[in-house]
Structure formats: C-alpha cells, structure tokens
Amino acid sequence: MNAIEPTRARPADTVAGFLAAMAIAICLIGLAGHPLRLILPGIAIAMIAAGIGGRHQRLAFAAVLVAASCFFFGMMIAVITSRALW
C-alpha cells in the first residue's frame, strides 16, 4: 500500500504568500494615508504574487481584489475630502 506523500512547498510559494499579505496590508494602510504613494506599489506587489502563484493562489487573488478596491475607494475618499493624492 502506497501512502500519498504531501508535496513540499517551494520557497517561491512561501514568498508569494508573504508578498500577497504584504500587498493587502500596504493597500489598506494606503486608504488612511496617501493613496497613490502606497496603493500603486501595493498593486504591483499583488500582481507579482499572483504571477508566482503556487499554493497561495487564492490569497494572491484576494490581494489583487483588495488592491483594486482600495485604489477605487482611496481615490474616492481623496476626492471627496479634498486630500492630496501624493
């Protein structure tokens, strides 16, 4: 009887998970601060995490969705409150 051995996580999978979590945190902080200065790099980091994929593919997808919604709401908050974008 062969036991199915679980596959080991590649180092790139771990990096993708950390990048996705970092992108979510950066974008949520960008809502309170300067939206363009923080959210645009957060979008880039989320896209890199999605490109790496791996075991954390759903987390990377969530990071892209959070980044896009934070960009929309960050711009909306900045325009309504007349705050500086930079």
C-alpha positions as CSV (number, residue, x, y, z in Angstrom):
1,M,0.0,0.0,0.0
2,N,1.5,3.3,-1.1
3,A,0.8,6.3,1.1
4,I,0.3,9.5,-0.8
5,E,3.1,11.8,0.3
6,P,2.1,15.5,0.5
7,T,4.0,17.8,-1.8
8,R,6.5,20.1,-0.2
9,A,6.1,23.8,-0.6
10,R,8.6,25.5,-2.8
11,P,10.3,28.6,-1.5
12,A,8.6,30.6,-4.2
13,D,5.2,29.6,-2.8
14,T,6.2,31.0,0.6
15,V,7.4,34.2,-0.9
16,A,4.2,34.5,-2.9
17,G,2.2,34.2,0.3
18,F,4.2,36.8,2.1
19,L,4.0,39.2,-0.9
20,A,0.2,38.8,-1.1
21,A,-0.2,39.5,2.7
22,M,2.2,42.5,2.4
23,A,0.2,43.9,-0.6
24,I,-3.0,43.6,1.4
25,A,-1.5,45.5,4.4
26,I,0.1,48.2,2.2
27,C,-3.2,48.9,0.3
28,L,-5.3,49.0,3.5
29,I,-2.8,51.5,5.0
30,G,-3.0,53.5,1.8
31,L,-6.6,54.2,2.4
32,A,-5.7,56.2,5.5
33,G,-2.6,57.8,4.1
34,H,-1.6,58.9,0.7
35,P,-3.5,56.6,-1.8
36,L,-1.2,56.9,-4.8
37,R,2.0,56.7,-2.9
38,L,1.1,53.4,-1.2
39,I,-1.7,51.7,-3.2
40,L,0.1,51.7,-6.6
41,P,3.1,49.8,-5.2
42,G,0.7,47.5,-3.4
43,I,-1.0,46.7,-6.7
44,A,2.4,45.9,-8.3
45,I,3.3,43.6,-5.4
46,A,-0.1,41.9,-5.6
47,M,0.4,41.3,-9.3
48,I,3.9,39.8,-8.7
49,A,2.4,37.5,-6.0
50,A,-0.4,36.4,-8.5
51,G,2.3,35.8,-11.1
52,I,4.2,33.5,-8.8
53,G,1.0,31.7,-7.9
54,G,1.6,28.3,-6.3
55,R,-0.1,27.1,-3.1
56,H,-1.2,30.7,-2.2
57,Q,-3.0,31.4,-5.4
58,R,-6.3,32.2,-3.7
59,L,-4.5,34.6,-1.3
60,A,-2.8,36.3,-4.2
61,F,-6.2,36.6,-6.0
62,A,-7.6,38.2,-2.8
63,A,-4.7,40.6,-2.7
64,V,-5.4,41.7,-6.3
65,L,-9.1,42.3,-5.5
66,V,-8.3,44.1,-2.3
67,A,-5.7,46.3,-4.1
68,A,-8.2,47.2,-6.8
69,S,-10.9,48.0,-4.4
70,C,-8.6,50.1,-2.2
71,F,-7.5,52.0,-5.3
72,F,-11.1,52.8,-6.1
73,F,-12.1,53.7,-2.6
74,G,-8.8,55.6,-1.9
75,M,-9.3,57.8,-4.9
76,M,-12.9,58.4,-3.9
77,I,-12.0,59.3,-0.4
78,A,-9.3,61.6,-1.5
79,V,-11.6,63.4,-4.0
80,I,-14.5,63.8,-1.5
81,T,-12.3,65.0,1.3
82,S,-10.1,67.2,-1.0
83,R,-6.9,65.5,0.3
84,A,-3.7,65.4,-1.6
85,L,-3.1,62.2,-3.6
86,W,0.7,62.3,-3.1
